[in-house]
Amino acid sequence: MKSICRYCFSILLLMVISAKNLNAQTPNENTPVPTSADTSSWYNGLVVGTDLLNPIAGAMGKDYSSYEVSVEYGLKRKYFPIAEVGMSKSDNTSDFGPVYHSPLAPYGRVGINYAFSQSAKSFAYIGTRVGFSNFRYDVSNMTISSNYWKESLTTSLNGEKSNAIWTEFIGGLRVSITNHILMGWNVRAKFINHVKQTLYGSPAYIPGYGSNKSKTYGIQFSIYYKF
């Protein structure tokens, strides 16, 4: 995962440099230029997007898959309040033998993006999110040992309930393909704030967050439609 993040971060950096070059170019008659009215208007359009990368990863045999859409509101071409909702599932075999199964469960995030600079072609941005999920999970092939009886028992847990809250910090780039279609990358650093423990421990996977670690990373490649 770390190597993938480094690779995609490198691509993102190249896209940012390319975007700056595009912004620096002298516009021609075919390139619309934002006017003062564009930058002063409080409302600058509604944008709906969907992540393409994670559904493809799930289809290619990864132990997780997620499906997500986002809706954001443009303010003064700089501030973009955003809500993201999705469904995610996971099947994971741990190094110790248990198999964790998290059926399709919902998650959501709310936050805001801030655009550094914009042109008619592209813009780079940073952002933050607060994420949350309420879900169930199963564990099979779990071994419970007794030091007193010197015996062990293999059992399963079904329908364990948990919930989680986390924070994300984001950097990304979007490029306009047409007047209404945009595409872009973003890279996310995620930090867990709370995970509900059960009698037997905590879940191995959190929908919308990923593996249950104190911090993790995510990548998205999305397509957007601007109204």
C-alpha positions as CSV (number, residue, x, y, z in Angstrom):
1,M,0.0,0.0,0.0
2,K,2.8,2.4,0.8
3,S,4.5,1.9,-2.5
4,I,1.1,2.5,-4.3
5,C,0.6,5.7,-2.3
6,R,4.1,6.9,-3.3
7,Y,3.5,6.1,-6.9
8,C,0.1,7.9,-7.0
9,F,1.5,10.8,-5.0
10,S,4.2,11.2,-7.7
11,I,1.5,11.2,-10.4
12,L,-0.5,13.7,-8.4
13,L,2.6,16.0,-8.1
14,L,3.2,15.8,-11.9
15,M,-0.4,16.7,-12.5
16,V,-0.1,19.7,-10.1
17,I,3.0,20.9,-12.0
18,S,1.1,20.4,-15.3
19,A,-1.8,22.4,-13.9
20,K,0.4,25.3,-13.0
21,N,1.9,25.3,-16.5
22,L,-1.6,25.4,-17.9
23,N,-2.6,28.2,-15.7
24,A,0.5,30.2,-16.7
25,Q,-0.2,29.8,-20.5
26,T,-1.7,32.8,-22.3
27,P,-5.4,31.9,-23.0
28,N,-6.5,31.8,-26.6
29,E,-9.9,32.6,-28.0
30,N,-11.1,29.1,-27.4
31,T,-10.2,29.1,-23.7
32,P,-12.8,30.7,-21.4
33,V,-11.3,33.0,-18.8
34,P,-13.0,33.4,-15.4
35,T,-14.4,36.9,-14.9
36,S,-14.6,39.0,-11.8
37,A,-18.3,37.9,-11.6
38,D,-17.1,34.3,-11.5
39,T,-14.8,34.9,-8.5
40,S,-17.2,37.2,-6.6
41,S,-20.3,35.0,-6.8
42,W,-21.2,33.1,-3.7
43,Y,-22.6,30.2,-5.7
44,N,-20.4,28.6,-8.3
45,G,-22.3,25.4,-9.1
46,L,-23.1,22.0,-7.7
47,V,-20.7,19.1,-8.4
48,V,-21.6,15.4,-8.2
49,G,-18.8,12.8,-8.4
50,T,-18.0,9.1,-8.0
51,D,-14.8,7.2,-7.2
52,L,-13.7,4.8,-10.0
53,L,-10.5,3.3,-8.4
54,N,-11.8,1.3,-5.5
55,P,-14.7,-0.5,-7.3
56,I,-12.0,-1.5,-9.9
57,A,-9.7,-2.7,-7.2
58,G,-12.5,-4.9,-5.7
59,A,-13.3,-6.3,-9.2
60,M,-9.7,-7.3,-9.6
61,G,-9.7,-9.4,-6.5
62,K,-8.7,-7.1,-3.6
63,D,-10.0,-8.1,-0.2
64,Y,-12.1,-5.0,-0.1
65,S,-14.4,-3.0,-2.4
66,S,-16.3,0.3,-2.0
67,Y,-18.7,2.3,-4.0
68,E,-19.0,6.1,-3.3
69,V,-20.6,9.3,-4.5
70,S,-20.0,12.9,-3.5
71,V,-21.9,16.1,-3.6
72,E,-20.3,19.5,-3.2
73,Y,-21.3,23.1,-3.3
74,G,-19.0,25.8,-4.8
75,L,-18.5,29.1,-2.9
76,K,-16.5,31.9,-4.5
77,R,-14.5,29.4,-6.5
78,K,-12.4,28.6,-3.5
79,Y,-14.5,26.9,-0.8
80,F,-16.2,23.6,-1.5
81,P,-18.3,22.1,1.3
82,I,-18.7,18.4,0.5
83,A,-20.6,15.3,1.6
84,E,-19.5,11.8,0.6
85,V,-21.6,8.6,1.1
86,G,-20.8,5.1,0.1
87,M,-21.1,1.3,0.8
88,S,-18.1,-0.9,1.5
89,K,-17.4,-4.6,2.2
90,S,-14.3,-6.7,3.0
91,D,-13.1,-10.3,3.3
92,N,-9.8,-10.6,5.0
93,T,-7.7,-13.6,6.3
94,S,-5.4,-12.5,9.1
95,D,-1.9,-13.8,9.7
96,F,-3.1,-15.7,12.7
97,G,-5.9,-17.7,10.9
98,P,-9.2,-15.9,11.6
99,V,-11.3,-14.8,8.6
100,Y,-13.0,-11.5,8.9
101,H,-16.1,-10.8,6.8
102,S,-17.6,-7.3,6.8
103,P,-20.8,-7.3,4.6
104,L,-21.8,-4.3,2.6
105,A,-22.3,-1.4,5.1
106,P,-22.8,2.3,4.7
107,Y,-20.4,5.1,5.6
108,G,-20.4,8.9,5.3
109,R,-18.0,11.8,5.4
110,V,-18.5,15.6,5.6
111,G,-15.9,18.3,5.2
112,I,-14.6,21.0,3.0
113,N,-12.1,21.5,0.2
114,Y,-10.1,24.7,-0.4
115,A,-8.8,25.5,-3.9
116,F,-5.3,27.1,-4.1
117,S,-5.7,28.4,-7.7
118,Q,-8.0,27.8,-10.6
119,S,-8.1,28.3,-14.3
120,A,-10.6,27.3,-16.9
121,K,-8.7,24.0,-17.1
122,S,-7.7,22.8,-13.7
123,F,-7.2,23.4,-10.0
124,A,-5.3,21.9,-7.0
125,Y,-6.9,21.7,-3.6
126,I,-6.5,20.5,0.0
127,G,-9.3,19.5,2.3
128,T,-10.4,17.8,5.5
129,R,-13.2,15.3,6.4
130,V,-14.8,13.7,9.4
131,G,-16.0,10.1,8.6
132,F,-18.3,7.8,10.4
133,S,-19.7,4.3,9.9
134,N,-22.1,1.9,11.8
135,F,-21.6,-1.7,10.7
136,R,-21.6,-5.4,11.5
137,Y,-19.0,-8.0,10.9
138,D,-18.3,-11.8,11.2
139,V,-15.3,-13.7,12.3
140,S,-14.7,-17.4,11.4
141,N,-11.9,-19.8,12.2
142,M,-11.2,-18.0,15.5
143,T,-9.2,-19.9,18.1
144,I,-9.8,-19.3,21.8
145,S,-7.3,-20.8,24.2
146,S,-7.6,-21.6,27.9
147,N,-4.4,-21.5,29.9
148,Y,-6.2,-23.2,32.8
149,W,-7.5,-26.2,30.9
150,K,-4.6,-26.2,28.4
151,E,-7.1,-26.5,25.6
152,S,-8.2,-24.5,22.6
153,L,-11.5,-24.1,20.8
154,T,-12.2,-23.0,17.2
155,T,-15.4,-21.0,16.9
156,S,-17.1,-18.2,14.9
157,L,-18.7,-14.9,15.7
158,N,-21.6,-13.6,13.7
159,G,-23.2,-10.2,13.6
160,E,-20.8,-8.3,15.9
161,K,-21.8,-4.7,16.0
162,S,-19.4,-1.8,15.9
163,N,-19.1,1.9,14.8
164,A,-16.2,4.2,14.1
165,I,-15.3,7.9,13.7
166,W,-12.2,9.2,11.9
167,T,-10.5,12.3,10.5
168,E,-9.0,12.7,7.0
169,F,-6.6,15.2,5.4
170,I,-6.6,15.4,1.6
171,G,-4.6,16.8,-1.3
172,G,-5.8,16.6,-4.8
173,L,-6.1,17.9,-8.4
174,R,-9.0,18.2,-10.8
175,V,-8.9,18.8,-14.5
176,S,-11.8,19.9,-16.7
177,I,-12.5,17.5,-19.6
178,T,-15.5,19.5,-21.0
179,N,-17.6,22.3,-19.6
180,H,-19.4,19.9,-17.3
181,I,-17.1,16.9,-16.9
182,L,-14.1,16.9,-14.6
183,M,-11.7,14.1,-13.5
184,G,-9.1,14.1,-10.8
185,W,-6.9,12.3,-8.2
186,N,-6.8,12.7,-4.4
187,V,-4.5,11.2,-1.7
188,R,-5.8,10.8,1.8
189,A,-4.2,10.5,5.2
190,K,-6.7,8.9,7.7
191,F,-6.6,9.0,11.5
192,I,-8.9,6.9,13.7
193,N,-10.7,8.8,16.5
194,H,-12.9,6.1,17.9
195,V,-13.8,2.4,17.3
196,K,-16.4,0.6,19.4
197,Q,-14.9,-2.5,21.0
198,T,-16.9,-5.7,21.4
199,L,-16.5,-8.4,24.0
200,Y,-14.0,-10.2,21.8
201,G,-12.0,-7.2,20.5
202,S,-12.4,-4.8,17.6
203,P,-13.1,-5.2,13.9
204,A,-10.3,-5.7,11.4
205,Y,-11.9,-3.5,8.8
206,I,-13.9,-0.3,9.0
207,P,-16.1,0.7,6.0
208,G,-15.0,3.9,4.5
209,Y,-11.7,3.9,6.5
210,G,-9.9,0.7,5.7
211,S,-7.9,-1.6,7.9
212,N,-8.3,-0.9,11.6
213,K,-5.1,1.0,12.3
214,S,-4.3,4.2,14.1
215,K,-3.6,5.8,10.7
216,T,-3.8,4.6,7.1
217,Y,-3.8,6.1,3.6
218,G,-6.2,6.1,0.7
219,I,-6.2,7.0,-3.0
220,Q,-9.1,7.9,-5.2
221,F,-9.5,8.6,-8.9
222,S,-12.9,10.2,-9.6
223,I,-15.1,11.6,-12.3
224,Y,-17.4,14.6,-11.7
225,Y,-20.3,16.3,-13.3
226,K,-20.8,20.0,-12.7
227,F,-24.3,21.4,-12.9
